[in-house]
Amino acid sequence: MKHLKKLGLAVIAATALMAFAGASSASATVLCSTTAEPCPAGQKWPAATSLDFSLESGTSLLWQDTAGNTLETCRAVTLSAEITEAGSSTATVKAKNKALTWNECTWADKTVVLGGLEIHKISGTSNGTLTASEEISWTFDDGLGSCVYGWTAGNDIGTITEGKPATLDLNSLIHKLSGSGVFCPETAKLIGSFTVTAPASTTLAVESS
């Protein structure tokens, strides 16, 4: 009986260790200038590197309700960030947003909270999931009242696809936040395609360290 009890405890300990190891490896992400795993030391993007996205030329960013009706379009949107944590074998890449601009939109949009980003590697690829590390929000007035929308910490924003330049595809759920009028839908979708514009002329691959 004692042997069985010890064996059971050993199995539990091993399972916990494996879960911890899995969680650590899942969060291990760096941005790399080549598709190699692990990323060579000289190819890792360091902290203080700019990471900028611009809406693809000739396309529009669509705000849609959950039924698929378009609420607003924007034809010129940019997001500028700076890497604050380069990532490692146990940590993921983090960035602080410096500017989020909205132009050529149906309504006058204005950023409320810039917030920050995290990038998590998608297993088996050189792509990554872009996630809000803290609130990112903006407001607009559609004539019926002011609406505030955005992502809160942990919400996925879109998928970064490796390339030179890399791309960011959004098909993301956004939420009504504090300060919104009663006529603003509780949730909506943001759909659009962006290109990584900085660093320029450089491959962006999401790899492990």
C-alpha positions as CSV (number, residue, x, y, z in Angstrom):
1,M,0.0,0.0,0.0
2,K,2.9,2.4,0.9
3,H,4.5,1.6,-2.4
4,L,1.3,2.4,-4.3
5,K,0.9,5.7,-2.3
6,K,4.5,6.7,-3.2
7,L,3.9,5.8,-6.8
8,G,0.8,7.9,-6.9
9,L,2.6,10.9,-5.4
10,A,5.4,10.5,-7.9
11,V,2.9,10.4,-10.8
12,I,1.2,13.6,-9.5
13,A,4.6,15.3,-9.1
14,A,5.7,14.3,-12.6
15,T,2.4,15.5,-14.1
16,A,2.7,18.9,-12.4
17,L,6.2,19.2,-13.6
18,M,5.2,18.4,-17.2
19,A,2.4,20.9,-17.0
20,F,4.8,23.6,-15.7
21,A,7.3,22.8,-18.5
22,G,4.6,23.0,-21.1
23,A,3.3,26.3,-19.8
24,S,6.9,27.7,-19.8
25,S,7.6,26.6,-23.4
26,A,4.3,27.8,-24.7
27,S,5.1,31.4,-23.5
28,A,8.7,31.3,-24.8
29,T,8.7,33.6,-27.8
30,V,11.2,35.9,-29.6
31,L,10.9,37.9,-32.8
32,C,13.5,36.7,-35.3
33,S,14.9,38.0,-38.6
34,T,15.0,34.5,-40.0
35,T,12.8,31.4,-39.9
36,A,15.1,29.3,-37.6
37,E,14.2,27.5,-34.4
38,P,15.7,28.3,-32.0
39,C,16.4,31.8,-33.3
40,P,20.1,32.6,-33.7
41,A,21.4,35.1,-31.1
42,G,22.3,37.7,-33.7
43,Q,18.9,37.5,-35.4
44,K,16.7,38.3,-32.3
45,W,14.9,41.6,-32.2
46,P,16.1,43.5,-29.1
47,A,14.1,45.7,-26.7
48,A,13.6,49.3,-28.0
49,T,13.0,48.0,-31.5
50,S,10.0,49.7,-33.2
51,L,7.2,47.5,-34.3
52,D,4.7,49.3,-36.6
53,F,1.7,48.2,-38.5
54,S,-0.2,50.0,-41.3
55,L,-3.5,49.0,-42.9
56,E,-2.8,47.5,-46.3
57,S,-3.1,50.0,-49.2
58,G,-6.4,49.8,-51.0
59,T,-8.2,48.0,-48.2
60,S,-10.5,49.1,-45.4
61,L,-10.8,48.2,-41.7
62,L,-14.3,47.1,-41.0
63,W,-16.3,47.4,-37.8
64,Q,-19.2,44.9,-37.9
65,D,-21.8,43.9,-35.5
66,T,-22.0,40.2,-34.6
67,A,-24.7,39.8,-37.3
68,G,-22.2,40.9,-40.0
69,N,-23.7,44.4,-40.6
70,T,-20.9,47.0,-41.2
71,L,-21.1,49.8,-38.6
72,E,-18.0,51.8,-39.8
73,T,-15.1,51.6,-42.2
74,C,-11.6,53.2,-42.0
75,R,-9.2,53.3,-44.9
76,A,-6.0,54.5,-43.1
77,V,-5.1,53.0,-39.7
78,T,-1.7,52.7,-38.1
79,L,-0.4,51.2,-34.9
80,S,3.1,52.1,-33.7
81,A,4.7,50.2,-30.8
82,E,8.1,49.6,-29.2
83,I,9.4,46.3,-27.9
84,T,9.9,46.5,-24.1
85,E,10.7,42.9,-23.5
86,A,12.5,40.9,-26.2
87,G,11.4,37.5,-24.9
88,S,13.5,34.5,-23.9
89,S,13.3,30.8,-23.3
90,T,10.8,31.4,-20.6
91,A,9.1,34.7,-21.5
92,T,7.2,36.1,-24.4
93,V,7.7,39.3,-26.4
94,K,6.0,42.5,-25.0
95,A,5.6,45.9,-26.5
96,K,4.2,49.3,-25.5
97,N,2.0,51.1,-27.9
98,K,3.2,54.6,-28.9
99,A,0.4,55.7,-31.3
100,L,-2.9,54.4,-32.7
101,T,-4.2,56.6,-35.5
102,W,-7.6,56.5,-37.3
103,N,-8.0,58.3,-40.6
104,E,-10.6,58.3,-43.4
105,C,-13.2,56.7,-41.2
106,T,-17.0,56.9,-41.3
107,W,-16.9,58.7,-37.9
108,A,-14.3,60.6,-36.1
109,D,-12.3,58.0,-34.1
110,K,-10.0,58.9,-31.3
111,T,-7.7,56.7,-29.2
112,V,-8.5,56.6,-25.5
113,V,-6.0,54.2,-24.0
114,L,-2.9,53.0,-26.0
115,G,-2.1,50.0,-23.9
116,G,0.4,47.3,-24.8
117,L,0.9,44.0,-26.7
118,E,2.2,40.5,-26.3
119,I,3.1,38.1,-29.1
120,H,2.8,34.3,-28.6
121,K,4.2,31.8,-31.0
122,I,1.8,29.5,-32.8
123,S,3.2,26.0,-32.4
124,G,4.6,24.4,-35.5
125,T,4.8,27.7,-37.4
126,S,6.8,30.9,-37.6
127,N,3.6,32.8,-37.0
128,G,2.2,34.3,-33.8
129,T,-0.9,35.6,-32.0
130,L,-1.0,39.2,-31.2
131,T,-2.7,39.8,-27.8
132,A,-3.5,42.8,-25.7
133,S,-1.4,42.9,-22.5
134,E,-3.5,45.7,-21.1
135,E,-6.5,47.7,-22.3
136,I,-6.4,49.2,-25.7
137,S,-9.5,51.4,-26.5
138,W,-10.8,54.1,-28.7
139,T,-14.0,56.2,-29.1
140,F,-16.3,57.5,-31.9
141,D,-19.6,59.2,-32.1
142,D,-22.1,57.8,-34.7
143,G,-24.7,60.5,-34.1
144,L,-26.7,58.5,-31.6
145,G,-24.0,58.8,-28.9
146,S,-20.4,58.2,-28.0
147,C,-19.1,54.6,-28.1
148,V,-15.9,53.3,-26.6
149,Y,-14.6,49.9,-27.8
150,G,-11.4,48.0,-27.5
151,W,-9.6,45.0,-26.1
152,T,-8.8,44.3,-22.4
153,A,-5.8,42.3,-21.1
154,G,-5.7,38.8,-22.6
155,N,-7.9,39.5,-25.6
156,D,-6.5,38.2,-28.9
157,I,-6.2,40.9,-31.6
158,G,-5.0,39.0,-34.6
159,T,-2.5,36.7,-36.3
160,I,1.0,37.7,-37.4
161,T,2.1,35.8,-40.5
162,E,5.8,35.5,-41.0
163,G,7.2,37.3,-44.0
164,K,9.3,40.2,-45.4
165,P,7.2,42.1,-44.7
166,A,5.1,40.2,-42.2
167,T,1.3,40.7,-42.1
168,L,-1.3,41.1,-39.3
169,D,-4.8,39.8,-40.0
170,L,-7.6,40.9,-37.7
171,N,-10.9,39.1,-37.3
172,S,-11.3,40.1,-33.7
173,L,-14.1,40.5,-31.2
174,I,-14.1,43.9,-29.5
175,H,-16.1,44.9,-26.5
176,K,-18.1,48.0,-25.4
177,L,-16.2,49.6,-22.6
178,S,-17.1,52.2,-19.9
179,G,-18.1,55.5,-21.2
180,S,-20.3,54.1,-24.1
181,G,-23.9,55.2,-24.8
182,V,-26.8,52.9,-24.5
183,F,-27.2,52.5,-28.3
184,C,-23.7,51.0,-28.7
185,P,-23.7,47.2,-29.2
186,E,-22.1,45.2,-26.4
187,T,-19.7,43.5,-28.8
188,A,-18.6,44.0,-32.4
189,K,-15.9,42.6,-34.8
190,L,-12.9,44.4,-36.2
191,I,-11.8,42.9,-39.6
192,G,-8.8,44.0,-41.6
193,S,-5.3,43.3,-43.0
194,F,-2.1,45.1,-41.9
195,T,1.5,45.1,-43.1
196,V,4.5,45.4,-40.8
197,T,6.1,48.7,-41.8
198,A,8.9,48.9,-39.2
199,P,11.4,47.5,-39.0
200,A,11.5,48.0,-42.8
201,S,12.8,45.4,-45.3
202,T,13.3,42.8,-42.5
203,T,11.8,39.4,-42.1
204,L,9.6,39.0,-39.0
205,A,9.3,35.4,-37.8
206,V,7.9,34.4,-34.4
207,E,10.2,31.8,-33.0
208,S,11.4,30.2,-29.8
209,S,14.6,31.3,-28.1
